[in-house]
């Protein structure tokens, strides 16, 4: 693992009266002006810049005026669940008379608005169908809905294919011709923007002359959760949405379902950070869609009944425990497939398959293997009918969705369908095509990446002086975010004396350290260490990459190092 310095601009920008360290951290993450640090809602990019927003609002106003039956079709991940919830709650807040949702079961229908899911939707007799976090590639599904006489509004954030669906309106910052400056909105962010535009139109039409207009800010806890859980880049616009949502949660004004999930995870809502959204709330919500039906997750987020929320949160937590167990077994099997393969002989692009693997967990498996071997990885599971479903995760510098497009163009009919983003993608292909696909994918990775790109690399914000290991700085860093994708939490490195080491849980290493000069004693924890290496009583000095954090125990706060990488020195 290489630890390289995070690049800085030649001249640091003026970002207001900030401590020098924070100025340096922000500058290294692309912040160029003080205005980019303003996290007030007034700084959000105006909805008017979204292509298709007026046509979308026209559809919705007509639906509200005519009391049409509206059906939201979502996705089975955390972004899809929060987007479905935001769409349902928001439209009800704004006066829609009949709003319901439908989420495809991944094991029966797969992803998106397919003709099969349209047939299911028609049983609800909707008049307006709205997709959230999907739809931009649903050419056949939209055609089926239109043929059945439905109006269709597509809201999505995924990259479009060569052909757009013939929907009545499309809102997607990534569609051709959309000048919305942020291309990083999650699906939940897109539907939130649609609601903002709808409220503005209704206000101009006089809907709120004799009553208070709805407060869509009540939905920001959900927007924050979906945005972080979907790992979209936290550009300035998304940081506003996430910050505002976190503020609601910390103030105790979150949805009962979010509060209940935090309770079952034993997390204090007042201290929550964006990391908790991604690693505590997100996985428990995702577990429903991975193992069973995301409707449970959506119902947990929708309910206003505290007791019901707690009961559903407990079910989600149990599913997440099951998911972890399944994932650990799949990891062992994947490692067994690779154990006799020297790293130098390993494909640049890994493709892994086992007929017993769980469809809902292959994305996590791909992520774990990518983190271990530092190369793009696609894990496949049996999808029935002679088909395999694959879920891929990539490394920086390799756009995995575009790579699939190249493979598909070079090998027509090899891939049945595909979609995704730069860092994550999904695909379906016939099982007999797996060997050829694995070869073609590896060739495309080799075309784009060099051998040195396949070594682990951490970007460090430098070393901390002895006098900087204090609570005030740790607290300041915690609240200087929100941190996340493309706006990473500050990471530092240094050499420390290893005073104590012990395993807690099954694979977590708890350590006591001394600074290199020996004057400061610090606690640290490294999660998921290799048990064949740690603990190691012969090691006296270690090099660490770490985050400075605040640990609370029995009401006492202390500095703790969250160790991202540890190796003997």
N, C-alpha and C positions, 0 to 999 in steps of 0.2 A: 504494500500500500504506500503510494507516494503522498506526501503532504506538501503541497505547493502554496505559495502566497496568493491570496486573492488579489487580482489586479486592481489597481487604483488609477483614477484619472491623473494626468500630469499635474493639474491644478485642482485643488479641492474647491468645490463650490461653497458659496456662503449660504448656510442653511439656518440662519438665525443664531440666537445665543445658545448654542448647544455645547456640551462638553466636547473637547477635541475627538475623543474616542467615538462618540456617536456620529459626529460629522464624518469621520473616516468610514465607519460602518455603512452609513447611508450612501455615501459617495460610491463605495465599492459595489453597491447594489443598484446603481444607475440613477439615484436621486440627484437631480440637477438644480432644483429650486426649492425654496422654503414652502412654496404653495403645494408641492407634492406631498408634504407631510401633514397637510390639513385634512383631517378625517371627518369633517362635517358633511352632512348629507347635501348641503348646498353645493359642494364641489363635485357631485356626481355628473358624469357626462349627460347632457340632455337627451331624453328619449327621442326627440325629433330627428336625431341623426341616424336612427335605425331604419334601414330600408324596409318597406312594407308595413310600417307601424300604423299608418293612416288606414290602409285597407283592413288591417287586423282590427282596429278599433271600430271601423264601420260595421264589420261582422258582429262584434260584441255588443255594440249599441243596439243594433237590430234585434239581437237575441234577447237582450234585457227588456227592450220595449215590447216585444212580442211574447215574452215569458216562454221562450223556447227551452227545450230540454237540451242541456249541454253535457257532453261526455268528454272527460279528459282521459287521454290514453298516455300512460307514463312508461317509465323504464323501471327495471327491477334492481337498480343500485341506489345508493344513498342520494345521489343527485336527482334521480328520477322520483324517488319517494318524497323528497322535500319539495321538488317542483310540483308533483301531483297535489301535495298538501297545500302549498302556497296558491296554486291555481284554484283549488276547491274553496279554500277559506276566503281568498281574495275576491273571487267572483260573488260569493255569498255576501261578503261585506259590502260590495258595491251594488247589490240589489238583484242579483240573478235569482230567479225563482226555483229553478231545477238544475242543480249541478251534481254530477256524480263522477266517479273515476273508475278506470279499468287498467290494471297492470297485467301484461302477459306473464303467465308462468313460464319461466325460462326453459323448463323441461318439456313443456307441451308445445309452445308456440315460438320460442326463440325471441330475438330482439326486434323491437320496432313495430310499426303499423303494417303488418302483413295482411294479405287478403283473408287469411284465416282468422285473425283477430278482429278484422272488420265484421266478419260474420257473427262473431260473438257479440261485438258491440251493437249490432243491429237488433239483438234481442232486447236491448234496453230502450229501443225506439228513440234514439237521439235525433235532434235536428241539426245541431252544430257539434262537430267533432274537433277537439283541440289536442294536438300532440304536444307533450312537454319532454324535453331531453331526448327526443327522437323525431323521426319523420322526414329529415332532409334527404334520406336515401330511399324513402318508401314510395317509389314510383308506382309500383303495382298496387300497394295498399291504398294509396290516395285515389288511384283510378277506380278501385273497387268501391270505395266510399262515395265517390262522386256518381258512379253508375247507380248506386242505391238511392241517390237523391239527397245526399247530405252536403251541407256546407263544411269545408275543411280549413282549419287554421293550423299551420305548422309552426311551432316554436321549437327551436333547436339551437345547438351550438356546435355540433359536429361538422366536420369538413364535408362539403357536398361532393357528389360524384359528377360524372359528365352530364347527366340529365337530372333536372330538378323535377320534383313531383308537381302535378298540375293542380295544386291547392288553390283555394280562393285567396289566400294570403299566406305569405311566408315571412317570419321574423327570425333572422339568424345573422349575427354579425359576421359570420364567415361565408355568407352567400355572395356570389359575384355581384359587384356593383354596390355593396354596402359600405358606406363611408364612416360607420361608427368607429371611432379611434381604437377602442379596446376590442380585440378579437378574443379576449380571454374569459368572457362571461361564461359561467356554468349554465346548464339548462335552467336551474332555479333562478339564476340572475336574469335570464331572458324573459321568463314568464313574469317575474317581478316588474321588469321594465314595461311589459305590456299592460300590467295592471296600473302602473303609474300613468301611462298614456290614456288608458280608459277613464281613470278618475278625473284627469284634466278635461277630457271631452265632456264627461257627464257634468262636471262643474260648469263648463261653458254653456251647457244646455239647460242649466237651472235646476238640476236634480237636487241640489243641496241648499236651495234658497231658504227653506223652512226647517232644515235639520242640519245637524253637524255632519261634515263630510267624514267618511271613514278614515281611520289612521292606519295606513298601510305599513307604517313603521312597526306595527305589532307582528309583522311577518319576518322581520329581519333576523331573528334568531334562527329561523329555518333557512333563510338565504345564506347566512354565514356557515351553517352546518353543511349544507349541500355543496357550497363552493369549495370549502377546505377538503371535504371528504372526496370530492372528485379530482382533487390535486390539480386544479386549474392554476395557471400563473397568477400570483397575487400582485398584479400591476396596481397602479395608484387607485384606479376605480374599484377594483375588487377589494383592496385594502379598506376602503371606506365601508363597503358593504359588510365585510367581515368584522371590522372594528365596531360598527354600530350594533351588529348582532351580538357580539361578545358583551358589549355594555349592557344590553337588555338581560342577558343571562346572568351576568354578575350582579345586577340589581335585583335579581329574583323575579323578573318579569317574563321568563321564558314560558313556552308552552308546557303544560303539565307533563307531557310525554318526555320532553327533553329533561325536565327536572327529575323525572322518575328514573330515566336511564342513568343520569349522574348519581342518583342515590344508590342504585343497585351496584354501580361501579365504585361506590365509596369515594366520590369526588365532591369537593366543596364548590358549589356553583359560584361563590364569590371570588374564587381564585382561578377560575378556568382560563385557559389560554387557547390559542388556535391549535396548538399541539394536541390538546385534549379533544378538540373537535375531530381531528384526523385519526387519533389512536385510541380514543375511549368511546365516543359517541358513534363515529362512523362505522367501525367494525361491528358493533352490536346491531345497528340498523341494517347494515349490509347482510348480516347473517341470515335474516329472513329471506331475502331474495336469493341468497346463495344455496340455502338448503331446502327451502319450502316455497313460500309465497310472500312477496313483499307487501301484500295487503295488511299483514299484521303490523309491519313497521309503519305504514301510512295511518292505520287506525290508531296506533299509539300516539302519533303526532297530531292527529285530528281531534282526539277526544278532549273534552273539558272536564271529565270525571277523573279526579285524582286517584281514586281507588282502582278504577279500570286501567289508568295509565300505569300504575305500579304493577298491576298483574301482567299487563302486556310487556312491560320492561323486563320483568323477571323471566318471561318466556324468551324474549330476545337475548337476554344474558345467557340463558341455558343453551340456546341455539349457537351462540358464539363459542361457548365451551365445546360443544360438539364439533363446530367448525375447526377449532384449534386441534382437536384430537385427529380429525380426518386429515388436516393439513400436515401434521407431524408424520403420520403414516406415509402420506404421499411424498414428503420430503425424503424420508428414508429410502423409498423405492427409487426416486429420481437419482439420489446419490449413488445407490447401488448400480444403476445403469452406467454411471460415469466413473466409478471407482477405479477401474482398470485402464482408464484412458488418461495418459499424461496430458498435462495442460497444453504442452506444445503441439500435441496431436489433436486437440479438441477443435471442433468446428468453430469458426468465428461467430456464426449464428446457430444457437442451440435450438433443436426441435426435439421435444420429449413426448412420449406417448406410452400410456399403459391402459389396457382396456377396462381396468377396474377403477380408474381415477374418476373422481366426482366432478361433474361439469361445473358445479358452482364454486369450486375451489381452485381450478386450474390457473386463474388469474393471479391468485396469491402465490401459488407454487412458482409460476413464471417469475414473479417479482423476487422471491427468495433465491432462486437459481441465478437470476441476473445479478443480485447483490453479492452472491458468493463467487461467481466466475467472471463478473464484469463484462458481460457480452449480451447482446440482444437474445432474448429467449422466448420461445413459444411453447406452451404446454398444451397438449391435446387430450381430449376425453372422447369416449364413444358417445355419439349422439343418436344412435339407432339408425335403422334403414341404410346401413352401409356408409354412414357419414361420420366424420369427426368434427368436433368443434374445438377451435384453438383460441387461446388467449395469450397475447404477447405483451412483453414489457421491454422497453429499450433503454439504451444508455445515451448520455449527452452526445449530440453530434450525429445521431442516426435516427431519421424520421421513419418510424416503423410502418406507419400507414402508407406513406409514399413508396416505401420499399415493396410492400405488398402489391401496390399498383404496378410497379415495374415488373415484378414476377408474373402478375396476371397478364400483362401485355405481351411478355415474352413467351408465355406458355398458356395460350388460350384454352379455356375449359379445365385448367388445372384446379383453380379455386372456384367454388360455387358462389360465394359472396364474401365480402370483407368490408371493414370500416374502422374508423378510429381516429386517433390523434398522433402527434409526434412521438409520444412516450408510451402509448398503449393502443392496442388494436385487437380486433377479434376477426375470426374468419371461420368458414365452413368449407370442407373439401371431402371428396370421396376417400374412404380409407385406403383404397389401393393406390391413391395418388400420394400418400404420405412420403414414401422414400424419395420420389422425384421432387416433391415440394421442399423437403429438408435440404436436398442438394442445391436446388435453385435459390432458396433463401440464404444458405451459407455463401453461395457465390455472390449474391448481391451485397451481403455484409462485407465480404472480402473486397469487393469493388470499391466500397465507400470508406472502410476503416483500415487502419494500419495495425500492426501487432502491438505497437506501443499504446494504441487507444484502448486496448483490452486489459490494461492493468488498472487496479483501483487507484483513484485519485481523489484526495480531499483538498478542498481549498480552505486555507486557514486565514483568519483575520489577524494573525500574528501571535505574539506571546504577551502575557499579562505580567506586569511588574508585581512584586510581592505585595506592595501596598494596595494593589487593585483587587485583591481577593477579599472583598468585603460585601456586606449585605446591600448597601446602598447601590452599588453598581449592579449586583445581581437583580435587584428589584427594578432598576432602571431599564436593564436589558429586557426583562420580562414584559414590560409595558411599552417598549419602544416599537413593537411590531404593529399589527400582527405579522408574524413570520410564516413563511410557507414556501410553496413552489415558486422558483425564480426570485424569491426574496427571503433567502435562507436565514435561519436563526444564526447569530454570530457563533463562530467556531474558532477556538484558539488551540494552540499547541504548546508543548513544553516538556521538559524532562523533570521527573519527580522521583524522590526516594520512596520505595514501596515499604511501608511500615507494617501493615496488616492486610491480609486477604482471606476472604471466605466466600463460599457459595451460598446464596440465598435463593429460595425457590428451587428450580431445577437447573437453570442455566445463567443465573445472574451473579456477577462478581462484585461483592462489596469490598471496598478497599479504604485504607487510611493511608494518606500520603503526606510527605513533607516537601515543601518547595526545595528547589535545587540547593539553595543556600542553607536550608534546614531551619529557617526561622518561622515558618508558618505551617501549621498542621491542618489538613483538609480531608473531608470525607468525599468519596466518589463511588459511583456505581456504573458498571458496564453491563448492558442487557444482552442476553443471548450469546454468551461467550462460547468458544470451542472448549468443551470439557476435556478434550485430550491435551489441551495446552494449559488451562487454568483450573484451579489454583496451582501455582508453581513456587514452592518454598525456596528454590534456589535463586529466584530472581530478586534482585535488590534495587535495581533502577529500571524505570520504564519511560518510554516516550508515549505521550498521550495526545490525542486530539479530543477536545472536550468543549462542552457548553457550560457556562456559569449559571447555576440555577439556585433557587431558594427551596430548601427542604423544611417542611413544618412537621414537628413531632411533639405532641402533647402541649401545643400552644407555643412552642419555642421555635423560632426561625433560625436556621443556620445556612451558611454557604455550602453548596454541594456541587461537585463536578459531575455532569452527565457525560460519561465517556463514550465517544463515538468510535475510537480506535485505541487499542493498547498493544504495545509490543515491548519485549525486553530490550533493554539498552545495554 
